[in-house]
């Protein structure tokens, strides 16, 4: 039996990783979709067809209706979103989408982790260490004179759905009451929606990538970011698979077991200079560096689909440490931003050498540029050049 799978959000690099993964499976055909005339994953040879949709952020109701109509006519075995907006939009409108089959937990379970206040409450109940935090219903009820600085202002939701559309929120570190007043000015959603004042945890980030099947853990993975865009911290442009920290794995499993998780999740921690981990958040969908896990030997998209469709698999839980993934154009951007920064000539020279010298050449693969699937790399380059010269 051949299964038809619809991969949404085709402009995302994670959607490309899903498309390539599933397109290599026997008896699977992949259709991709996004709101633009073309998109990154659509140019892969593993995408059998591309469907242009309404925009889920600016026209959510039109998007829902379009998706239900498409799924009635095409009878997709699964629909796989890879962004927070489409994932939550589909789950919150599940009653209107009886023909849309998602390989995820229920909306209530997803929001128990996606809502950062509920996440911390779940973590405390499952014995996972979290920063000190206080819930505030809106900014008018806040008394910033009582806060201990530095502290973190963290909206409960990173994307808020309203009748007028989606509101994107952000996390801010505050060092004074003046910072709080500036935050209120630049983030007006704080006046209406709940947020947390959270203890600031110094240190570095670390994550555990997980796959669950109906409450049972099946696979774990970990990586470290070697370079990011912007260089001070952001999207990974060069990353490497590493061994899983047993303490982080234990805490991630305690949390996901507690909520009887199903599907994929990225559990993020902050590690203090003394080595103490604190839970920060959980990404309840596929993550940006997904291709690295696939290259290292943990094919999360294929495993997720095999679980959902009851297809037997013989995968191992082991993976290759030291496997690297490079997003080349993102790395160029990171280098440019670094060279514009206030660094010494010697530091800049070292950065240039690190960029061009092929470190771990035989263990490094490019995220979009693949000899066996040239379309996405060429499409990304053309798009990059058009944006560079201000052409749209």
C-alpha positions as CSV (number, residue, x, y, z in Angstrom):
1,X,0.0,0.0,0.0
2,X,1.3,3.5,-0.9
3,X,0.9,6.2,1.6
4,X,0.5,9.9,0.5
5,X,2.0,12.3,3.1
6,X,1.6,16.1,3.0
7,X,4.5,18.1,4.4
8,X,3.6,21.7,5.3
9,X,5.8,24.8,5.8
10,X,7.9,23.8,2.8
11,X,10.0,27.0,3.1
12,X,11.6,25.7,6.2
13,X,14.9,23.7,6.2
14,X,13.3,21.2,8.6
15,X,10.6,20.6,6.0
16,X,13.3,19.8,3.5
17,X,14.8,17.3,5.9
18,X,11.4,15.7,6.4
19,X,10.8,15.6,2.7
20,X,14.1,13.9,1.9
21,X,13.7,11.5,4.8
22,X,10.2,10.3,3.9
23,X,10.8,10.4,0.1
24,X,13.4,7.7,0.5
25,X,11.0,5.3,2.2
26,X,9.3,2.5,0.3
27,X,5.6,3.0,-0.5
28,X,5.7,6.7,0.6
29,X,4.9,9.6,-1.7
30,X,5.5,13.2,-0.4
31,X,3.5,16.3,-1.4
32,X,4.8,19.6,-0.1
33,X,3.0,22.8,0.6
34,X,3.5,26.5,1.6
35,X,1.9,29.9,0.9
36,X,4.5,31.1,-1.6
37,X,4.6,30.3,-5.3
38,X,7.5,28.0,-4.7
39,X,9.4,26.8,-1.6
40,X,12.7,25.1,-0.6
41,X,11.4,21.6,0.0
42,X,9.2,21.7,-3.2
43,X,12.4,21.8,-5.2
44,X,13.6,18.5,-3.8
45,X,13.4,15.5,-6.1
46,X,11.6,13.7,-3.2
47,X,8.6,16.1,-3.5
48,X,6.2,14.6,-5.9
49,X,4.0,17.7,-6.1
50,X,3.7,21.2,-4.6
51,X,0.5,22.8,-3.4
52,X,0.3,26.6,-2.8
53,X,-1.9,27.3,0.2
54,X,-3.3,30.4,1.9
55,X,-1.0,31.9,4.5
56,X,-1.6,30.3,7.9
57,X,-0.5,33.4,9.8
58,X,-2.4,36.1,7.9
59,X,-5.4,34.0,6.8
60,X,-5.7,31.2,9.4
61,X,-9.4,30.5,8.7
62,X,-8.8,30.3,5.0
63,X,-5.9,28.0,5.6
64,X,-7.9,25.6,7.7
65,X,-10.7,25.4,5.1
66,X,-8.2,24.9,2.3
67,X,-6.4,22.1,4.2
68,X,-9.6,20.3,5.0
69,X,-10.7,20.4,1.4
70,X,-7.4,19.2,0.1
71,X,-7.3,16.3,2.6
72,X,-10.9,15.3,1.6
73,X,-9.9,15.2,-2.1
74,X,-6.4,13.7,-1.7
75,X,-6.8,11.4,1.3
76,X,-3.4,11.9,2.9
77,X,-2.4,9.3,5.3
78,X,-0.6,11.9,7.4
79,X,-0.1,15.7,7.5
80,X,3.2,17.0,9.0
81,X,3.6,20.6,10.0
82,X,7.0,21.9,11.1
83,X,6.3,25.4,12.4
84,X,4.7,26.4,15.7
85,X,1.9,28.3,13.9
86,X,0.7,25.5,11.7
87,X,1.2,22.9,14.4
88,X,-0.9,24.7,16.9
89,X,-3.4,26.0,14.3
90,X,-4.2,22.4,13.2
91,X,-4.4,21.0,16.7
92,X,-6.7,23.8,18.0
93,X,-9.0,23.3,15.1
94,X,-8.9,19.5,15.1
95,X,-12.7,19.3,15.3
96,X,-13.0,21.1,12.0
97,X,-10.3,18.9,10.4
98,X,-11.6,15.3,10.7
99,X,-9.7,14.3,7.5
100,X,-6.4,15.7,8.7
101,X,-4.3,13.0,10.4
102,X,-1.4,14.3,12.6
103,X,1.3,12.2,14.2
104,X,1.3,14.3,17.4
105,X,-0.2,14.4,20.8
106,X,-3.5,16.1,21.5
107,X,-3.8,19.9,21.7
108,X,-4.2,19.8,25.4
109,X,-1.0,17.7,25.9
110,X,1.0,19.9,23.4
111,X,-0.1,23.0,25.2
112,X,0.8,21.6,28.6
113,X,4.4,21.9,27.3
114,X,4.1,24.8,24.8
115,X,2.6,27.1,27.4
116,X,5.7,27.9,29.4
117,X,3.9,28.4,32.7
118,X,2.1,25.0,32.4
119,X,5.4,23.5,31.4
120,X,7.2,24.6,34.5
121,X,4.3,23.4,36.6
122,X,4.5,20.0,34.9
123,X,8.3,19.9,35.4
124,X,8.0,20.6,39.1
125,X,5.4,17.8,39.4
126,X,7.8,15.4,37.6
127,X,10.9,16.3,39.7
128,X,12.7,18.3,37.0
129,X,14.6,21.4,38.2
130,X,13.3,24.8,37.0
131,X,14.2,28.4,37.7
132,X,12.2,30.3,40.3
133,X,9.2,31.9,38.5
134,X,6.1,34.0,39.2
135,X,3.0,34.2,36.9
136,X,1.7,37.7,36.1
137,X,-1.6,38.0,34.3
138,X,-0.7,41.3,32.6
139,X,1.6,44.2,32.9
140,X,-0.8,46.4,34.9
141,X,-0.5,43.9,37.8
142,X,3.3,43.8,37.9
143,X,5.3,45.4,40.6
144,X,8.8,45.7,39.2
145,X,10.2,47.2,42.3
146,X,9.9,43.8,44.0
147,X,11.8,41.8,41.3
148,X,15.3,40.6,41.8
149,X,17.5,41.7,38.9
150,X,18.7,40.4,36.5
151,X,15.5,38.5,35.7
152,X,13.8,37.2,32.6
153,X,10.4,38.3,31.2
154,X,9.0,35.2,29.4
155,X,5.5,35.3,27.8
156,X,3.6,32.1,28.4
157,X,3.2,31.6,24.7
158,X,5.8,32.4,22.0
159,X,2.9,32.7,19.4
160,X,-0.5,34.0,20.5
161,X,-3.5,33.3,18.4
162,X,-6.1,36.1,18.3
163,X,-9.1,36.9,16.1
164,X,-6.9,39.5,14.3
165,X,-4.1,37.0,13.7
166,X,-0.9,35.8,15.4
167,X,1.2,37.8,17.8
168,X,4.9,36.8,18.0
169,X,6.4,37.3,21.5
170,X,10.0,37.3,22.7
171,X,11.9,36.6,25.9
172,X,13.8,39.6,27.5
173,X,16.5,39.8,30.1
174,X,15.9,42.8,32.4
175,X,18.7,44.4,34.5
176,X,16.6,47.2,36.0
177,X,13.1,48.7,36.4
178,X,14.0,51.0,33.5
179,X,14.5,47.9,31.3
180,X,11.0,46.8,32.4
181,X,9.5,50.1,31.2
182,X,11.3,49.8,27.9
183,X,10.0,46.2,27.6
184,X,6.4,47.4,28.1
185,X,6.9,50.0,25.4
186,X,8.3,47.5,22.8
187,X,6.1,44.6,23.7
188,X,2.5,45.9,24.0
189,X,1.1,42.3,24.3
190,X,2.4,42.3,27.9
191,X,-0.5,44.6,28.7
192,X,-3.1,41.9,27.8
193,X,-1.5,38.5,28.0
194,X,0.1,36.5,30.8
195,X,3.8,36.2,31.3
196,X,6.3,35.0,33.8
197,X,9.0,36.8,35.7
198,X,11.7,34.2,35.9
199,X,15.0,33.8,37.7
200,X,18.0,34.5,35.4
201,X,20.2,31.4,35.0
202,X,23.7,32.1,33.8
203,X,25.5,29.5,31.7
204,X,25.0,27.8,28.3
205,X,22.2,25.9,26.6
206,X,21.9,22.2,25.9
207,X,19.1,20.1,24.5
208,X,17.8,16.6,24.2
209,X,15.9,15.5,21.1
210,X,13.3,12.8,21.8
211,X,10.8,10.6,20.0
212,X,7.9,9.0,21.8
213,X,5.3,6.5,20.7
214,X,2.1,6.7,22.8
215,X,3.8,7.5,26.0
216,X,6.9,5.3,25.5
217,X,10.4,6.7,24.7
218,X,12.0,5.2,21.6
219,X,14.9,7.4,20.6
220,X,17.1,10.2,21.9
221,X,19.7,12.4,20.3
222,X,21.9,15.4,21.2
223,X,24.2,17.9,19.5
224,X,26.2,20.9,20.2
225,X,26.2,24.2,18.3
226,X,29.7,25.1,16.9
227,X,28.7,28.3,15.1
228,X,25.4,30.3,15.2
229,X,23.8,33.2,13.3
230,X,24.1,35.8,14.8
231,X,27.5,34.8,16.3
232,X,26.4,35.8,19.8
233,X,23.7,33.2,19.8
234,X,20.8,32.2,17.5
235,X,20.2,29.7,14.7
236,X,22.8,27.0,14.3
237,X,24.9,27.1,11.2
238,X,27.5,24.5,12.1
239,X,26.6,21.7,14.6
240,X,27.9,18.4,15.7
241,X,26.3,15.2,17.2
242,X,27.5,14.4,20.7
243,X,26.8,11.9,23.4
244,X,23.7,12.5,25.4
245,X,24.2,13.8,28.9
246,X,22.6,11.1,31.1
247,X,21.3,13.7,33.6
248,X,19.6,15.7,30.9
249,X,18.2,12.6,29.3
250,X,16.8,11.5,32.7
251,X,15.1,14.8,33.3
252,X,13.7,15.0,29.7
253,X,12.3,11.5,30.1
254,X,10.8,12.3,33.5
255,X,8.9,15.2,32.0
256,X,7.7,13.5,28.8
257,X,6.7,10.4,30.7
258,X,4.7,12.5,33.1
259,X,2.6,14.0,30.3
260,X,2.4,10.7,28.4
261,X,4.0,12.3,25.3
262,X,3.5,11.2,21.7
263,X,5.7,12.4,18.8
264,X,8.8,14.4,18.7
265,X,10.1,17.0,21.2
266,X,13.2,19.0,21.9
267,X,13.8,19.6,25.6
268,X,16.0,22.6,26.2
269,X,18.0,23.2,29.4
270,X,20.3,25.9,30.8
271,X,23.5,24.6,32.4
272,X,25.1,26.8,35.1
273,X,28.9,27.3,35.2
274,X,28.7,24.8,38.2
275,X,27.0,22.2,36.0
276,X,23.5,22.4,37.4
277,X,20.7,22.0,34.7
278,X,17.5,23.9,34.7
279,X,14.6,23.3,32.3
280,X,14.0,26.2,29.9
281,X,11.4,25.1,27.4
282,X,10.2,22.3,25.1
283,X,9.9,22.5,21.3
284,X,6.9,20.3,20.5
285,X,7.7,20.0,16.7
286,X,10.6,19.3,14.5
287,X,13.6,21.5,15.1
288,X,16.0,23.4,12.9
289,X,19.0,21.1,12.9
290,X,16.8,18.0,12.2
291,X,19.0,16.9,9.2
292,X,22.0,16.4,11.6
293,X,20.2,13.7,13.5
294,X,19.2,12.0,10.3
295,X,22.8,12.1,9.0
296,X,24.0,10.7,12.4
297,X,21.7,7.8,12.2
298,X,18.5,8.8,14.0
299,X,15.9,9.4,11.3
300,X,13.2,11.1,13.3
301,X,10.8,11.8,10.4
302,X,10.9,8.2,9.2
303,X,10.6,6.8,12.7
304,X,7.6,9.1,13.4
305,X,5.8,8.0,10.3
306,X,6.5,4.4,10.9
307,X,5.1,4.6,14.4
308,X,2.0,6.5,13.1
309,X,1.3,4.1,10.2
310,X,2.3,0.9,12.1
311,X,5.1,0.2,9.7
312,X,7.8,-2.1,11.2
313,X,11.3,-0.7,11.4
314,X,14.7,-2.1,12.4
315,X,16.3,1.1,13.6
316,X,18.9,1.2,16.3
317,X,19.0,3.7,19.1
318,X,22.7,4.3,18.6
319,X,24.1,7.1,16.4
320,X,27.4,8.5,15.2
321,X,29.0,11.0,17.5
322,X,31.1,13.7,15.7
323,X,28.9,13.9,12.7
324,X,28.7,17.6,11.5
325,X,26.1,19.6,9.7
326,X,26.7,23.0,8.0
327,X,24.2,25.4,6.6
328,X,26.5,27.1,4.2
329,X,24.7,30.3,3.4
330,X,23.8,30.8,7.0
331,X,27.5,30.4,7.9
332,X,28.4,33.1,5.3
333,X,25.9,35.4,7.1
334,X,27.4,34.5,10.5
335,X,30.9,35.3,9.2
336,X,29.8,38.6,7.8
337,X,28.1,39.6,11.1
338,X,31.2,38.5,13.0
339,X,33.5,40.6,10.9
340,X,31.2,43.7,11.4
341,X,31.5,43.2,15.2
342,X,33.9,44.8,17.7
343,X,36.5,42.1,17.5
344,X,40.3,42.5,17.2
345,X,42.0,41.9,13.8
346,X,43.5,38.7,15.1
347,X,40.1,37.4,16.2
348,X,38.6,38.2,12.9
349,X,41.5,36.5,11.0
350,X,41.0,33.3,13.1
351,X,37.3,33.4,12.4
352,X,38.0,33.6,8.6
353,X,40.4,30.7,8.8
354,X,38.0,28.6,10.8
355,X,35.3,29.3,8.1
356,X,37.4,28.4,5.1
357,X,39.6,25.6,6.5
358,X,37.6,22.3,6.1
359,X,37.7,21.0,9.7
360,X,36.5,17.4,10.0
361,X,35.9,17.4,6.2
362,X,34.8,13.8,5.9
363,X,32.4,14.1,8.8
364,X,30.7,17.3,7.6
365,X,27.6,17.4,5.4
366,X,25.8,20.4,4.0
367,X,22.2,20.9,5.0
368,X,20.7,22.0,1.7
369,X,23.5,21.3,-0.8
370,X,23.4,17.5,-1.6
371,X,24.8,15.9,-4.7
372,X,21.9,13.5,-4.9
373,X,19.3,16.3,-4.6
374,X,20.6,19.5,-6.2
375,X,17.4,21.4,-6.5
376,X,17.1,22.8,-3.0
377,X,20.7,24.1,-2.9
378,X,20.3,25.9,-6.2
379,X,16.9,27.3,-5.2
380,X,18.3,28.6,-1.9
381,X,21.3,30.2,-3.7
382,X,19.1,32.0,-6.2
383,X,16.8,33.3,-3.4
384,X,19.8,34.4,-1.3
385,X,21.2,36.4,-4.2
386,X,17.9,38.0,-5.0
387,X,17.5,39.1,-1.3
388,X,21.1,40.3,-1.2
389,X,20.6,42.7,-4.1
390,X,17.1,43.8,-2.9
391,X,15.1,41.9,-5.5
392,X,11.9,40.1,-4.5
